[in-house]
């Protein structure tokens, strides 16, 4: 699980860093119009938070469907020596909340570096 979180965070850092590079001119225009560095930082942190929330919700929906499928159809079976036929799964609200909190935390931490990088961008609207 830790490896998946690391890969996801590096993926988010990379994608948001690319957005910062693509939006250099737009960031400069916003700064020249009076936007502060904290406003620019907030924009990228919100984008990272939205990506993390969407990913967390999609992951929870996938997990929910897989758990329901396992409960109903017993896709993952157990050998004949066991009393039950299929691997038991249980869904708890606390698990879903913990997954969402973890996804948002990792997403916001991963968005922090590109957001700080975007906020430090100097104001140069005209580049040749």
C-alpha positions as CSV (number, residue, x, y, z in Angstrom):
1,X,0.0,0.0,0.0
2,X,2.9,2.4,0.8
3,X,4.4,1.7,-2.6
4,X,1.0,2.6,-4.3
5,X,0.8,5.8,-2.3
6,X,4.4,6.7,-3.3
7,X,3.8,6.1,-7.0
8,X,0.5,8.0,-6.9
9,X,2.2,11.0,-5.1
10,X,5.1,11.1,-7.6
11,X,2.5,10.9,-10.4
12,X,0.6,13.8,-9.0
13,X,3.8,15.8,-8.4
14,X,4.8,15.2,-12.1
15,X,1.4,16.1,-13.5
16,X,1.0,19.2,-11.5
17,X,4.6,20.3,-12.3
18,X,3.7,19.9,-15.9
19,X,0.6,22.1,-15.4
20,X,2.8,24.7,-13.7
21,X,5.2,24.7,-16.7
22,X,2.3,25.0,-19.2
23,X,0.6,27.8,-17.3
24,X,3.7,30.0,-16.7
25,X,2.3,32.8,-18.9
26,X,-1.1,32.6,-17.2
27,X,0.5,32.7,-13.7
28,X,2.5,35.8,-14.8
29,X,-0.7,37.4,-16.1
30,X,-2.5,36.7,-12.8
31,X,0.3,38.1,-10.8
32,X,0.5,41.2,-13.0
33,X,-3.2,41.7,-12.4
34,X,-2.7,41.7,-8.6
35,X,-2.9,38.0,-7.6
36,X,-0.7,37.3,-4.6
37,X,1.6,34.3,-4.3
38,X,-0.8,32.7,-1.8
39,X,-3.6,33.0,-4.3
40,X,-1.6,31.2,-6.9
41,X,-0.5,28.6,-4.4
42,X,-4.2,28.1,-3.4
43,X,-5.2,27.4,-7.0
44,X,-2.7,24.6,-7.4
45,X,-3.4,23.2,-3.9
46,X,-7.1,23.1,-4.8
47,X,-6.4,21.4,-8.1
48,X,-4.3,18.7,-6.2
49,X,-7.1,18.3,-3.7
50,X,-9.7,17.9,-6.4
51,X,-7.5,15.3,-8.1
52,X,-7.0,13.4,-4.8
53,X,-10.7,13.6,-4.0
54,X,-11.7,12.2,-7.4
55,X,-9.1,9.5,-7.2
56,X,-10.2,8.6,-3.6
57,X,-13.9,8.5,-4.6
58,X,-13.1,6.4,-7.7
59,X,-11.0,4.0,-5.6
60,X,-13.6,3.7,-2.9
61,X,-16.3,3.0,-5.5
62,X,-14.1,0.3,-7.1
63,X,-13.4,-1.2,-3.6
64,X,-17.1,-1.1,-2.7
65,X,-18.1,-2.9,-5.9
66,X,-15.4,-5.5,-5.4
67,X,-16.4,-6.2,-1.8
68,X,-20.1,-6.5,-2.8
69,X,-19.1,-8.9,-5.6
70,X,-17.0,-11.0,-3.3
71,X,-19.8,-11.2,-0.8
72,X,-22.4,-12.1,-3.4
73,X,-20.4,-14.3,-5.7
74,X,-17.4,-15.5,-3.7
75,X,-14.9,-14.8,-6.5
76,X,-11.9,-15.6,-4.3
77,X,-12.5,-19.1,-2.9
78,X,-10.9,-21.0,-0.1
79,X,-9.6,-24.7,-0.2
80,X,-12.0,-27.5,0.8
81,X,-10.5,-27.8,4.3
82,X,-12.2,-24.6,5.5
83,X,-15.7,-24.2,6.9
84,X,-16.5,-21.4,4.5
85,X,-16.2,-21.5,0.7
86,X,-15.1,-18.0,-0.1
87,X,-12.8,-15.4,1.5
88,X,-14.9,-13.3,3.8
89,X,-14.9,-9.5,3.4
90,X,-16.5,-6.8,5.6
91,X,-17.1,-3.2,4.8
92,X,-16.8,-0.7,7.6
93,X,-17.5,3.1,7.3
94,X,-14.3,3.8,9.3
95,X,-12.2,2.1,6.6
96,X,-13.8,4.2,3.8
97,X,-13.3,7.4,5.9
98,X,-9.7,6.5,6.5
99,X,-9.1,5.8,2.8
100,X,-10.6,9.2,1.9
101,X,-8.6,11.1,4.5
102,X,-5.4,9.3,3.4
103,X,-6.0,10.1,-0.2
104,X,-6.7,13.8,0.5
105,X,-3.6,14.1,2.7
106,X,-1.3,12.4,0.2
107,X,-2.8,14.4,-2.6
108,X,-2.4,17.8,-0.8
109,X,1.2,16.9,0.3
110,X,2.0,16.0,-3.3
111,X,0.5,19.2,-4.6
112,X,2.5,21.3,-2.2
113,X,5.8,21.3,-4.2
114,X,4.2,22.3,-7.5
115,X,2.0,24.9,-5.7
116,X,5.1,26.5,-4.1
117,X,7.0,26.4,-7.3
118,X,4.1,28.1,-9.1
119,X,3.8,30.8,-6.4
120,X,7.5,31.6,-6.7
121,X,7.3,32.1,-10.4
122,X,8.5,35.6,-11.4
123,X,6.3,37.9,-13.4
124,X,7.4,37.9,-17.1
125,X,4.4,38.1,-19.4
126,X,6.4,38.8,-22.5
127,X,8.8,36.0,-23.4
128,X,10.6,35.9,-26.8
